[in-house]
Amino acid sequence: MALKDAKAGTRNEAGIAAALGILKQSFGERFQTGEAFRAQHAHTTTYIPPQLPDGVLFAESADDVKAAVKICAEHKVPVIGFGTGSSLEGQVNAPNGGISIDFNRMNRILEVNTEDLDCTVEPGVTREQLNTYLRDTGLFFPIDPGANASIGGMTSTRASGTNAVRYGTMKDNVLAVTVVTANGEEIRTARRARKSSAGYDLTRLFVGAEGTLGILTSVTLRLQGIPQKIGGGVCAFPTVRAACDAVIMTIQMGIPVARIEILDALQIRACNAYSKLSYDEKSTLFLEFHGTDETVALQSEQFAEIAAECGGGEFAWTVNADERNKLWKARHDAYWASRALAPEMAALSTDVCVPISRLADCIDETQADIEEHGLLAMIVGHAGDGNFHVLLLFDDKTDAGIAVAEEFVGRLNKRALAMDGTCTGEHGIGQGKMAFLEQELGGAVDLMRQIKQSLDPDNIFNPGKIFHRA
């Protein structure tokens, strides 16, 4: 299904040629059209084929973005924003050609308001860069999608991650954005106040729009205080259902767990081999608690009791930073650990999210599907909010191998939707999940098309993503 929706669109050859010349004259060496530059700004993290832009602008300021958008709007040329390129559903591809705006040089932290627990950054700032900068202030930015993604990209895909069960997703942590619209003007969607009833919530409109409504030039973020104490640990369970039962009980009891991740037995085997660990090869929960010495100890003891009640093994936890970082590095390296099981095969990472009460059902049925069809696939999930990922290793060199992968993704999404879930908890739609968005939301997608038509009548902002124009 994804390859069908990743088809090339109609190119405006005359407009592209004119815009290339003007952009080169305006930006000099900061605008590149060489194939190597263009190839670096197409999609490469899944089996969706890369679709190269015609040129790459290395923007250094909001004025650069405004000037480029005005040029492209005049000539009806597509504009695609580019952060670190870590998106997973073809979001940075250029199916209609056009210009990629690279934000790596727009990586300034513009303002930190420590008393208000917020900051404003340019879109090219990465989450690791931001947290390094914030360290001496006693604050941190909690959203952790695993990859060292850019804040602009995380905002555009409404990213989430391991901390979402306590701190929410990007939609909960973005207070305002500035964005360049289709007329080349920059608007600000909100002020820094923690709440507002002033008009439409334009901030949420652009958070998760995947660059289809405008180009972000700054993001104002909610920050959190660095916890006095952080404790982390692991606990193995005899089955996925037992692990999920422990998660549900933990949430229902109001234990303020910061992270609670589930890894199936095959994923644990991969992590053991790759990260040189010795965990039991069973369904396993990775947890983290934030608070004081007393609250972290209490929460860990409470979870240990829940785990025992659900048939889990010993809950081995620690507040030692080095040990805890080793634990979470193994979790973050899960993708590479999985790839190492069959390095000759391609990898497809996909995600769904269901109500937490259906998480065990969805994972059980997915594992049965994997076994029935003889697939090599691992499951890792943000269990606290019902979101899980499947990494499928498959043969992408044959049509038959690709068909097997796409059929599996289709069954997975149908299963999640049947449980009143969503086809994507955090990867976004991009090119890869267009068909499932239609199945999930039906006529609401037509309203999205109307919004797109109103804000971007010439379809210059990241065309061919989320949905096809009617």
Residue pairs with C-beta under 8 A, 6 or more apart in sequence:
1 406
1 409
1 410
1 432
1 434
1 435
1 436
2 46
2 47
2 48
2 89
2 90
2 406
2 409
2 431
2 432
2 433
3 48
3 49
3 402
3 406
4 435
5 431
5 432
5 434
5 435
5 468
6 48
6 49
6 51
6 90
6 93
6 95
6 431
6 432
6 464
7 95
8 51
8 95
8 96
9 95
9 96
9 463
9 464
10 96
11 96
11 97
12 75
12 76
12 77
12 96
12 97
15 75
15 76
15 77
16 54
16 75
16 77
16 97
16 98
18 75
19 71
19 72
19 74
19 75
19 77
19 99
20 33
20 54
20 55
22 71
22 75
23 31
23 55
23 57
23 68
23 71
23 99
24 31
24 33
24 55
26 67
26 71
27 57
27 64
27 68
30 57
30 58
30 59
30 60
30 64
31 55
31 56
31 57
31 58
32 38
32 55
32 56
32 58
33 54
33 55
33 56
35 52
37 56
38 52
38 53
38 54
38 55
38 56
38 100
39 50
39 52
40 56
40 85
41 52
41 53
41 56
41 80
41 82
41 85
41 92
41 100
41 102
42 50
42 51
42 52
42 53
42 92
42 93
42 94
43 49
43 50
43 51
43 85
43 87
43 90
43 91
43 92
43 93
43 431
44 50
44 85
45 85
45 86
45 87
45 88
45 349
46 88
46 89
46 90
46 347
46 348
46 349
46 432
47 346
47 348
47 396
47 402
47 405
48 89
48 90
48 93
48 431
48 432
50 93
51 90
51 93
51 94
51 95
52 94
53 78
53 80
53 94
53 97
53 98
53 99
53 100
54 94
54 97
54 98
54 99
55 99
55 100
56 82
56 99
56 100
56 101
56 102
57 64
57 68
57 99
57 100
57 101
57 102
58 102
58 104
58 105
59 65
59 68
59 101
59 102
59 103
59 105
59 106
60 105
60 106
61 106
62 106
62 178
62 180
62 186
62 217
62 218
65 101
65 180
65 186
65 215
65 217
66 180
66 184
66 185
66 186
67 184
68 79
68 99
68 101
69 79
69 180
69 182
69 184
69 215
69 460
70 183
70 184
71 77
72 78
72 79
72 98
72 99
72 460
73 182
73 183
73 184
73 458
73 460
76 458
76 460
77 97
77 98
77 99
77 460
78 94
78 96
78 97
78 98
78 99
78 459
78 460
78 461
78 462
78 463
79 98
79 99
79 101
79 215
79 460
79 461
79 462
80 92
80 93
80 94
80 98
80 99
80 100
80 101
80 211
80 462
81 92
81 100
81 101
81 103
81 123
81 152
81 153
81 156
81 211
81 215
81 216
81 462
82 92
82 100
82 101
82 102
82 103
83 103
83 104
83 123
83 124
83 149
83 150
83 151
83 152
83 153
83 154
83 156
84 104
84 126
84 147
84 148
84 149
84 150
84 153
85 92
86 145
86 147
86 148
86 149
86 153
87 153
87 157
87 427
87 428
87 430
88 349
88 350
88 427
88 428
88 430
88 432
89 424
89 427
89 428
89 429
89 430
89 431
89 432
89 433
90 430
90 431
90 432
90 465
91 156
91 157
91 210
91 211
91 428
91 430
91 431
91 462
91 465
92 100
93 430
93 431
93 464
94 100
95 431
95 463
95 464
96 463
96 464
98 460
98 463
101 215
103 122
103 123
103 124
103 150
103 152
104 124
104 150
105 124
106 122
106 123
106 124
106 217
107 122
107 124
107 125
107 126
107 129
108 121
108 122
108 125
109 119
109 120
109 121
109 122
109 125
109 129
109 130
109 133
110 119
110 120
110 121
110 122
110 218
111 119
111 120
112 118
112 119
112 133
112 134
112 137
112 139
113 119
113 192
114 137
114 138
114 139
116 192
117 139
117 222
117 223
117 224
117 225
118 175
118 192
118 220
118 221
118 222
118 223
119 130
119 134
119 141
119 220
119 221
119 223
120 218
120 219
120 220
120 221
121 130
121 151
121 218
121 219
121 221
122 152
122 217
122 218
123 150
123 151
123 152
123 153
123 155
123 216
123 217
123 218
123 219
124 150
124 151
124 152
125 150
125 151
125 152
126 148
126 149
126 150
126 151
127 141
127 143
127 144
127 145
127 148
127 149
127 151
127 154
128 148
130 141
130 151
130 221
131 140
131 141
134 140
134 141
134 223
135 226
138 225
138 226
139 223
139 224
139 225
139 226
140 223
140 224
140 225
140 226
141 173
141 221
141 223
141 224
142 163
142 166
142 167
142 173
142 224
143 154
143 159
143 160
143 161
143 163
143 164
143 167
143 169
143 170
143 173
144 161
144 162
144 163
145 154
145 159
145 160
145 161
145 426
146 161
146 162
146 332
146 335
149 159
151 219
151 221
152 216
152 219
153 159
154 170
155 170
155 174
155 177
155 206
155 207
155 216
155 219
156 206
156 207
156 208
156 209
156 210
156 211
156 216
157 170
157 208
157 210
157 426
157 427
157 428
158 169
158 170
158 171
158 207
158 208
158 426
158 428
159 169
159 170
159 426
160 169
160 170
160 382
160 385
160 387
160 425
160 426
161 382
161 426
162 259
162 261
162 288
162 328
162 331
162 382
163 258
163 259
164 382
164 384
164 385
164 387
164 426
165 251
165 257
165 258
165 259
165 260
165 382
165 384
165 385
166 256
166 257
166 258
166 259
166 290
166 384
167 173
167 224
167 258
169 426
170 207
170 208
171 204
171 207
171 208
172 222
173 221
173 222
174 203
174 207
174 219
174 220
174 221
174 222
175 190
175 192
175 193
175 194
175 203
175 220
175 221
175 222
176 188
176 189
176 190
176 191
176 192
176 203
176 219
176 220
177 188
177 189
177 203
177 206
177 207
177 216
177 218
177 219
177 220
178 186
178 187
178 188
178 189
178 216
178 217
178 218
179 186
179 187
179 189
179 206
179 213
179 214
179 215
179 216
179 217
180 186
180 214
180 215
180 217
181 187
181 213
181 214
181 455
182 214
182 455
182 456
182 457
182 458
182 460
182 461
186 217
187 202
189 202
189 203
189 205
189 206
190 196
190 198
190 202
190 203
190 220
192 220
194 222
205 213
205 451
206 213
206 214
206 216
208 428
209 466
210 428
210 429
210 430
210 462
210 465
210 466
211 461
211 462
211 465
212 452
212 456
212 461
212 462
212 463
212 465
212 466
213 451
213 452
213 455
213 456
213 461
214 455
214 456
214 461
215 461
227 258
227 290
227 291
228 291
228 292
228 293
229 290
229 291
229 292
229 293
229 295
229 296
229 319
230 258
230 288
230 289
230 290
230 296
230 319
230 321
230 324
231 288
231 289
231 296
231 297
231 299
231 300
231 317
231 318
231 319
231 324
232 259
232 286
232 287
232 288
232 289
232 317
232 318
232 319
232 323
232 324
232 327
232 328
233 286
233 287
233 300
233 315
233 316
233 317
233 318
233 327
234 279
234 284
234 285
234 286
234 287
234 315
234 316
234 317
234 327
235 246
235 284
235 285
235 287
235 303
235 304
235 307
235 312
235 313
235 314
235 315
235 316
236 268
236 279
236 280
236 282
236 283
236 284
236 312
236 313
237 243
237 246
237 282
237 283
237 284
237 285
237 307
237 310
237 311
237 312
237 313
238 282
238 283
238 311
238 312
239 283
239 311
240 262
240 264
240 283
240 360
240 363
240 364
240 367
240 379
241 360
241 364
242 283
242 310
242 311
242 312
243 262
243 283
243 284
243 285
243 310
243 312
243 383
244 262
244 359
244 360
244 363
244 383
245 310
245 360
246 285
246 303
246 306
246 307
246 309
246 310
246 312
247 260
247 262
247 285
247 356
247 359
247 383
247 384
248 356
248 357
248 359
249 306
249 309
249 310
250 257
250 260
250 303
250 306
250 384
251 257
251 356
251 384
253 302
253 306
255 299
255 302
255 303
256 289
256 290
256 291
256 299
257 287
257 288
257 289
257 299
257 303
257 384
258 288
258 289
258 290
259 286
259 287
259 288
259 384
260 285
260 286
260 287
260 288
260 382
260 383
260 384
261 285
261 286
261 287
261 331
261 380
261 381
261 382
261 383
262 283
262 284
262 285
262 286
262 363
262 379
262 380
262 381
262 383
262 388
263 271
263 283
263 284
263 285
263 286
263 331
263 334
263 378
263 379
263 380
264 283
264 363
264 367
264 378
264 379
264 380
265 281
265 282
265 283
265 284
266 377
266 378
266 379
267 334
267 337
267 338
267 378
267 379
267 380
268 279
268 280
268 281
268 282
268 283
268 284
269 281
270 334
270 337
270 338
270 340
270 341
270 378
271 277
271 279
271 330
271 331
271 333
271 334
271 337
272 278
272 279
272 281
273 337
273 340
273 341
274 330
274 333
274 336
274 337
274 340
275 326
275 329
275 330
275 333
275 337
277 330
280 313
282 313
285 307
285 312
285 383
286 327
286 328
286 331
287 303
287 315
287 317
288 324
288 328
289 295
289 296
289 299
289 300
289 303
290 296
291 299
293 319
296 319
300 315
300 317
303 315
304 314
304 315
304 317
307 313
307 315
318 324
318 327
330 337
331 380
334 378
334 380
334 391
335 347
335 349
335 391
338 347
338 378
338 391
338 393
339 347
339 393
341 376
341 393
342 376
342 393
345 376
345 393
345 394
345 395
345 396
346 393
346 394
346 395
346 396
347 391
347 392
347 393
348 391
348 392
348 394
348 405
348 409
349 389
349 390
349 391
349 392
349 427
350 389
350 390
350 392
350 409
350 412
350 427
350 432
351 387
351 388
351 389
351 390
351 424
351 425
351 426
351 427
352 362
352 387
352 388
352 412
352 413
352 415
352 416
352 421
352 422
352 423
352 424
352 425
353 385
353 386
353 387
353 388
353 416
353 421
353 422
353 424
353 425
353 426
354 361
354 362
354 386
354 416
354 419
354 420
354 421
354 422
355 386
355 419
355 420
355 421
356 383
356 384
356 385
356 386
358 386
358 419
358 420
358 421
359 381
359 383
359 386
359 388
361 419
362 388
362 415
362 416
362 419
362 421
363 379
363 381
363 388
365 415
366 379
366 390
366 412
366 415
367 379
369 375
369 408
369 411
369 412
369 415
370 377
370 390
370 408
373 404
373 408
375 392
375 394
375 404
375 408
376 392
376 393
376 394
377 390
377 391
377 392
377 393
377 408
378 390
378 391
379 388
379 389
379 390
380 388
380 389
380 391
381 387
381 388
381 389
382 388
382 425
385 425
386 421
386 425
387 425
387 426
390 412
392 405
392 408
392 409
394 401
394 402
394 404
394 405
395 401
395 402
395 404
396 402
396 405
413 423
413 433
413 436
413 439
414 439
416 422
416 423
417 423
417 436
417 439
417 440
422 440
423 429
423 433
423 436
423 437
423 439
423 440
424 433
424 436
427 433
429 436
429 437
429 465
429 466
429 467
430 465
430 466
431 464
431 465
434 466
434 467
434 468
437 445
437 466
437 467
438 445
438 467
445 467
446 470
448 466
448 467
449 467
449 469
449 470
452 459
452 467
452 469
453 469
459 469
463 469
